[in-house]
Amino acid sequence: MIIITYTLNSSLFKETDVTEPLGQLCNVNTSGLLSPTSNFTRDSRGLLYGPISVQGTSFFAGIAAIFTILIAFVAPKLDMNMESTYEKGSMILGGEPVVYVSGIMYRLSALTTAMLMFMCTILIVPVLQSHQNALTVVEDSPTPESCEGLGLNEVDRLDRLQAMFIASAAAVVLVGVTAYSVRYDRKASRE
């Protein structure tokens, strides 16, 4: 889901550099038809490609997810219940410190992945709102030839934004389910 969100985001606009002007786009006009437009009141690309953006959060969520998977496979055991404690009068952790630390790292990386994808989901909402004009499009209206070469039209961008929203929200849920299932799968394999 993280990869789907990232790739859909990369294909929304022809010009992804937020420092460059947006140029012409094929948007829905007031009569509900598609037409080339260069008059924009808001440029929402900053939320998609800026410093704190969908692109950045989904990229780093992918890295955190890979790190989480590596910990789950490489660690011999994960202390998911934090059973290691300090013995009375001891400055060293009792039990199995490597297992304890790997459990903490697993939980932190899974939480990081979930939080980044949640942030990605939140960043998509204002962009969806700025494209709500695409909902007024006349059904089966053809794309004019003047829109050729301008990239995706507003209706297609709205469809991809909706898919991105669903994929990023599903990624949050799937990361939680995976972290939960690994915990109980590890517990069941010990017994």
C-alpha positions as CSV (number, residue, x, y, z in Angstrom):
1,M,0.0,0.0,0.0
2,I,2.9,2.3,0.7
3,I,4.4,1.7,-2.7
4,I,1.0,2.2,-4.4
5,T,0.6,5.6,-2.6
6,Y,4.1,6.7,-3.6
7,T,3.7,5.7,-7.3
8,L,0.3,7.3,-7.6
9,N,1.6,10.5,-6.1
10,S,4.5,10.6,-8.5
11,S,2.1,10.5,-11.5
12,L,-0.4,13.2,-10.5
13,F,1.2,16.3,-12.0
14,K,3.6,16.7,-14.9
15,E,5.5,19.4,-13.0
16,T,6.4,18.1,-9.5
17,D,8.9,20.8,-8.7
18,V,7.0,23.1,-6.4
19,T,9.4,26.0,-7.1
20,E,8.4,26.0,-10.8
21,P,5.1,27.4,-12.0
22,L,2.3,25.0,-12.5
23,G,1.6,25.8,-16.1
24,Q,-1.6,24.8,-17.9
25,L,-3.8,22.0,-16.7
26,C,-6.9,20.3,-18.0
27,N,-9.5,21.2,-15.4
28,V,-13.3,21.2,-15.2
29,N,-14.7,24.6,-16.1
30,T,-17.9,26.2,-14.7
31,S,-20.1,24.5,-17.3
32,G,-18.9,21.1,-16.2
33,L,-16.6,20.4,-19.3
34,L,-12.9,19.8,-19.4
35,S,-10.8,22.7,-20.7
36,P,-7.2,24.0,-20.4
37,T,-6.8,26.4,-17.5
38,S,-3.8,28.4,-16.3
39,N,-5.6,30.5,-13.7
40,F,-5.1,28.8,-10.3
41,T,-6.2,30.2,-6.9
42,R,-4.4,27.5,-5.0
43,D,-1.4,25.3,-5.9
44,S,-1.7,22.1,-3.8
45,R,1.5,20.6,-5.0
46,G,3.3,21.6,-1.9
47,L,1.3,19.0,0.1
48,L,2.2,16.4,-2.5
49,Y,5.8,17.2,-3.2
50,G,7.0,19.8,-0.7
51,P,9.3,19.5,2.3
52,I,6.6,17.9,4.5
53,S,4.5,16.1,1.9
54,V,2.9,12.9,0.8
55,Q,5.9,12.0,-1.3
56,G,8.3,12.4,1.7
57,T,6.2,10.7,4.3
58,S,5.4,7.7,2.0
59,F,9.1,7.3,1.1
60,F,10.2,7.3,4.7
61,A,7.3,5.1,5.7
62,G,8.6,2.6,3.1
63,I,12.1,2.7,4.7
64,A,10.6,2.2,8.2
65,A,8.5,-0.7,6.9
66,I,11.6,-2.4,5.4
67,F,13.4,-1.9,8.7
68,T,10.4,-3.4,10.6
69,I,10.4,-6.4,8.4
70,L,14.2,-6.9,8.7
71,I,13.9,-6.8,12.5
72,A,11.0,-9.3,12.5
73,F,13.1,-11.7,10.3
74,V,16.5,-11.2,11.8
75,A,15.8,-11.0,15.5
76,P,15.9,-14.5,17.1
77,K,13.1,-13.5,19.4
78,L,11.1,-10.3,20.1
79,D,10.3,-9.3,23.7
80,M,6.8,-8.0,22.9
81,N,5.7,-8.0,26.5
82,M,8.8,-6.2,27.8
83,E,9.5,-9.1,30.3
84,S,13.1,-8.2,30.9
85,T,13.6,-6.2,34.1
86,Y,16.4,-4.9,36.2
87,E,17.4,-7.2,39.1
88,K,17.4,-5.7,42.5
89,G,20.7,-3.8,43.0
90,S,21.8,-4.5,39.5
91,M,22.7,-1.9,36.8
92,I,22.4,-4.4,34.0
93,L,19.1,-5.6,32.5
94,G,18.2,-9.1,33.5
95,G,16.7,-11.6,31.2
96,E,17.7,-11.4,27.5
97,P,18.8,-7.8,26.7
98,V,19.1,-8.4,22.9
99,V,15.6,-9.8,22.8
100,Y,14.3,-6.9,24.9
101,V,16.0,-4.2,22.7
102,S,14.9,-5.9,19.4
103,G,11.3,-5.9,20.7
104,I,11.6,-2.2,21.4
105,M,13.1,-1.5,18.0
106,Y,10.4,-3.5,16.3
107,R,7.6,-1.6,18.1
108,L,9.3,1.8,17.4
109,S,9.8,1.1,13.7
110,A,6.2,-0.3,13.3
111,L,4.9,2.8,15.1
112,T,7.0,5.1,12.9
113,T,5.6,3.4,9.8
114,A,2.0,3.8,11.0
115,M,2.5,7.4,12.0
116,L,4.1,8.4,8.7
117,M,1.3,6.8,6.7
118,F,-1.3,8.5,9.0
119,M,0.4,11.8,8.3
120,C,0.4,10.9,4.5
121,T,-3.4,10.3,4.8
122,I,-4.0,13.6,6.5
123,L,-1.9,15.5,3.9
124,I,-4.1,14.0,1.1
125,V,-7.3,15.4,2.5
126,P,-6.7,19.2,1.6
127,V,-5.6,18.2,-1.9
128,L,-8.8,16.2,-2.3
129,Q,-10.8,19.2,-1.2
130,S,-9.0,21.4,-3.8
131,H,-10.0,19.0,-6.5
132,Q,-13.7,18.8,-5.5
133,N,-14.6,20.8,-8.6
134,A,-14.0,17.6,-10.7
135,L,-17.2,16.2,-9.1
136,T,-19.3,18.6,-11.3
137,V,-18.0,17.2,-14.6
138,V,-20.6,16.3,-17.2
139,E,-20.8,12.6,-17.6
140,D,-19.1,11.2,-20.7
141,S,-17.8,14.6,-21.7
142,P,-14.9,14.1,-24.1
143,T,-11.4,15.5,-23.4
144,P,-10.7,18.3,-25.8
145,E,-7.7,18.2,-28.1
146,S,-6.4,21.4,-26.5
147,C,-5.8,19.3,-23.3
148,E,-3.4,17.0,-25.1
149,G,0.1,17.0,-23.6
150,L,-1.1,18.7,-20.3
151,G,-0.9,15.6,-18.2
152,L,-3.8,14.1,-16.3
153,N,-7.1,16.0,-16.4
154,E,-8.8,17.0,-13.1
155,V,-11.1,14.0,-13.0
156,D,-8.3,11.5,-13.4
157,R,-6.3,13.4,-10.7
158,L,-9.3,13.2,-8.4
159,D,-9.6,9.4,-9.0
160,R,-5.9,8.9,-8.2
161,L,-6.1,11.1,-5.1
162,Q,-9.0,9.0,-3.9
163,A,-7.0,5.8,-4.5
164,M,-4.1,7.3,-2.7
165,F,-6.3,8.2,0.3
166,I,-7.6,4.7,0.5
167,A,-4.2,3.1,0.0
168,S,-2.6,5.2,2.7
169,A,-5.4,4.7,5.2
170,A,-5.3,0.9,4.5
171,A,-1.5,1.0,5.0
172,V,-2.0,2.4,8.5
173,V,-4.5,-0.4,9.3
174,L,-2.3,-3.1,7.8
175,V,0.8,-2.0,9.7
176,G,-1.2,-2.2,13.0
177,V,-2.6,-5.6,12.1
178,T,0.9,-6.9,11.1
179,A,2.5,-5.6,14.3
180,Y,-0.3,-7.3,16.3
181,S,-0.1,-10.6,14.4
182,V,3.7,-10.8,14.7
183,R,3.3,-10.4,18.5
184,Y,0.9,-13.3,18.8
185,D,2.5,-15.4,16.1
186,R,5.8,-15.2,18.1
187,K,4.0,-15.9,21.3
188,A,2.3,-19.0,19.8
189,S,5.5,-20.3,18.3
190,R,7.1,-20.3,21.8
191,E,4.4,-22.5,23.2
